[in-house]
Every structure is written in C-alpha cells, then in structure tokens.
Amino acid sequence: MCRHAAYLGPPIPLARFLLEPAHGLLQQATAPRELLYAGLNGDGFGFGWYAPDDGTAVYRNPAPIWTDPNLEALGRSLEADLWIATVRSATPGFPPGLINTQPFHDGDHLFTHNGFIRDFTRSLRPALLRILHPDIEAEVRGNTDSEYLFALLRQMLWEDGGRAPEVAIAETLGLVEEWADDAPALLNLLFSDGERIYATRHAINHACPSLYYTTDDEAFPDGAQLVASECLTEDGLWHTVPEHHILILDAEAPPELIAL
C-alpha cells in the first residue's frame, strides 16, 4: 500500500504541493489515517512533473521521504502546473529499491498505483506477459505489480492510438479483473498525459482504498484541482471519489466522474 496525490492548475512550487499541506504526503508517510494495510510509508517516495520540453521528469528516492536532505531546496526551486507524487509502503515480494519506486514514466505519461494484486507474480503476471508487446515489456525495469499495470495500460493505449485514456484505463482494469479470479486487487491509479489527470478508486474482491478530490481548497490557487489518498488539508472542501469510478481532472473543465 501507498499514499499518492496529484495537482493540476496554475504553476506552484513543489513545496506548496508536497511539503506545506497540514496533512500532505510528508505527514501521510508517518501518520496515515486511512491506510488499509501497514502504518508507515517509509519504503521510498517520488514525484513527477512535465519539464519545459513537455517531456516527463521524475525524482525518486528509495529512502523515506523524511530523510531526504534535498527536498527543501527542490521544494523552493521546482515549479510546475501538474504534479504527481507518492510515498511507498512496499508490498511483500516487491522489495524497496530505486527501480521499484514510483512514479513510473515513459516520456509522455506519469503513473502511480496505490494498492496491490495478491499473488501477482504467479497468477496474473503470466497472463499479462502473453499480451504485452516485446518493446513495452523490455522497458519494465522492476518487478512490481504497479509497474506491470503501467505497462498494460501503455499497451492498451498503443493498440489504438485514438483510444481515450479513460477507455484504456477501464479496459486495463477489466483485464485485471478477468485474470485475478478470486484474488484481491486494490487498484487506485493516478495517470497523466500532460493535459489531464486520471484517477481511479477501484478494487476487486476487496474494499476500495480511500480517495478524495477538491477544486475549492484555499491553500491552493484559484482554478486548482487536486486528488489525494487522504485530504491534504483540514479545512478544504474535499469530496470522496465514489467507489469503482474514474475521476478526470482537466484544467479547462470541472471534474468528471465515470463509473467503471
């Protein structure tokens, strides 16, 4: 299990998103309130954004977020209009390490996964590998269910270049449900194509992890839209994402919810 969050709106420094909120990911690393498993997210952290050339950029560290001496300077120096970040609690079988630390990216997309797929390596990965294009499989560096989910989503997008991301996400989750059989799978995803943020609150054979969104938090600029595993502030107007839904955040439109 992990905790993750994303921001879309007017450009803000990294610190305003990651470090300053009263219950931001820095706090959720040591004192999560709604984590279904574990009590600490100390197995690494990372954040991603889009660089001036419109390509993805990520900073990842397999150490706990509270030990990183670079964060204060990065928080003051980096500014973006889209942020995705996560703090990690490693699932057994997927050890801590840089290659297993999120966000994952491919130059065009950013991705994080909060959850796990039970018995992924033996029961679900073989089915997934049977359909992955060799070029996509070759880019998988670690062994986590999360990175393979990103590969599967990229496969769904690659098979039809005109496929909307929300359709590709729904098809990805549909395949996981088909392959998982009776195994629990917690499937809160964050995905961005640089224009929008797509977030899922979903699970199979299990309760869904928590997820919230807001467009009215006074801690952030007018027009900002955020989604997070747990509310980042105490007094913001946060709303619960319904179970088994995709949330779409678009800077030019109000949030949209689509049932899976």
Secondary structure, 3 states (H helix, E strand, C coil): CEEEEEEEEEEEEHHHHHCCCCCCHHHHHHCCCCCCCCCCCCCCEEEEEECCCCCEEEEEECCCHHHCCCHHHHHHHCEEEEEEEEEECCCCCCCCCHHHCCCEECCCCEEEEECCECCHHHHHHHHHHHHCCHHHHHCCCCCCHHHHHHHHHHHHHHHCCCCCHHHHHHHHHHHHHHHHCCCCEECEEEEECCCEEEEEECEECCCCCCCEEECCCCCCCCCCEEEECCCCCCCCCCEECCCCEEEEEECCEEEEEEEC
